[in-house]
Amino acid sequence: MAAKINTTMKPAEWALLILLSLAWGGSFFFNAVAVAVLPPFTVVFARVFLAALILLALLPVLGIAMPRGLVVWRAFLVMGLINNAVPFTLIVWGQIHIASGLAAILNATTPLFTVLVAHVVTADERLTKGRIIGAMLGFFGVVALIGLDGLTASDARSLAILAVLGGALAYAFAGIYGRRFAEMGVPPLATAAGQVTASSALLLPVMLVLEQPWQLPMPGVPVLLSLLGIASISTAFAYFLYFRILATAGATNLLLVTFLIPVSAILLGVLFLGEVLLPQHLVGMALIGGGLAAIDGRIGRWVRPRTPKTRL
C-alpha cells in the first residue's frame, strides 16, 4: 500500500524542511570554492562518492540493511541519474559562469516544475487553486531576487542559466520518482546511500574519460574542505532529510525547499561573506514566503470563513 501523503505539512516537517534548506544552501558556496580549481565532473563525483562512503559506513552502525534486489537497485540507478548525476553536473557547470547566489535562486524554480509534473503523473498531488497561486508568488519572488539585470547575459551566461534550470527540472522528476522507495519499504538512509552509490558508478567512467583527474594538480586545503563539506553536510545528511520528508509530505511539499535555499544562501552570504542584503532580496523573500504558505494551504485556511457548527 502506498504511504499516505500529508498535503499540509506538520511543524516537525517544516523544521526538517528548513534544516534541509540550510544544508543545501551551503552546497552552492562549497561548489563555488571547488569549481574554481577542479572541473565539474570531478567535483560532482567527489561529492557523491564521499557521501556514499559516509552513508554506507553509517548503515551497519544504525542496524539498517542495504537492499539487494534487482528492482530496487534499478530504481537507485534511475534516481542517481535524475537526482544526482544530471542536476549536480548542470548546476556545477553553471556555477563556472554565474554566481552561486544566482544559481541557488534559479534552482528555486523546481516547485514550479514539480506542481505541473505531479499533477500529470500522480493521483494525490493534483493542482489546486492554492498551489497555482503559491507557485506564481514563488516565481515572482525568484524574479525579484534575480532582478531584471540578471536576465540579460552573454552567451555563456545564458547557457549557464539554462543549465541550472535544467537541473531544477531534473529535481522535479526525481521528487516524483523518489516516492516509490517509501512504497518499497526502503528506509530513508538506505535510499540516500543507494542513490549516491549508483550515481558514483555512473559518473566514474565519465570523469575518467573526459577530465583525467590524475593529471590535475593537488587541490589546496580550502578545496578539500569544501568537497568534504558538500559530501557530508550537503549530500549525506541532506539526503537523509530529503527522503524522510518525501515519505510523508510528498514531492510538491518537499521541493518547496528550493524556494528556501536562496533565502538561506543570501543570509549565509550576509553573515559570513560580508554580502549586502538589498531591498529586492527582502521583497523576493516576502513573495517566496507567501508562495510557501499558499502551496501549503495556510492562506486559504486563514481567509476562508469558518462555517458555524450546527446545533442539534
Secondary structure, DSSP 8 states (H G I E B T S, - for coil): ------SS--HHHHHHHHHHHHHHHHHHHHHHHHHTTS-HHHHHHHHHHHHHHHHHHHHHHTT------HHHHHHHHHHHIIIIIHHHHHHHHHTTTS-HHHHHHHHTTHHHHHHHHHHHH-SSS---HHHHHHHHHHHHHHHHHH-GGGG---HHHHHHHHHHHHHHHHHHHHHHHTTHHHHHT--HHHHHHHHHHHHHHHHHHHHHHHH-GGGS----HHHHHHHHHHHIIIIIIHHHHHHHHHHHHHHHHHTTHHHHHHHHHHHHHHHHS-----HHHHHHHHHHHHHHHHHHTHHHHHHS--------
